[in-house]
Amino acid sequence: MEEQLKLLVALQDLDLMIKETQDTDTSSEMKQMGFKLEGVAELQAARAALAKRIKPQLLNRYERLSKSYGRAVVPVTSNLCLGCFVTLPTSYLSLNTKHALLQCENCGRILYFA
């Protein structure tokens, strides 16, 4: 997997963790289960540091997609985009290289092959 793609996946994970801690319903459930929700500032600092390592054009695309869909980077399994569940063209299999950043033709999400 390309370095930029790995960074995007990590950024998405951090964004989801931050979102869960800031959501009142989810955070109250997590507190009831015994999780401590401290360290949000550290998560946000790690997110900022990680975002600096991503190319600005790619980061902008990620931000737009995450606002629209929640998950901007999704895996492909059995030639199926797991964001919108549309079968991808067979030509995507030949494009599956470590250097290609692909996006779904249907939903536009950034794809990686699992």
Beta strands, then each sheet from edge to edge (+ up, - down):
strand 1: 73-77
strand 2: 80-81
strand 3: 102-103
strand 4: 110-113
sheet 1: 2+ 1- 4- 3+
end
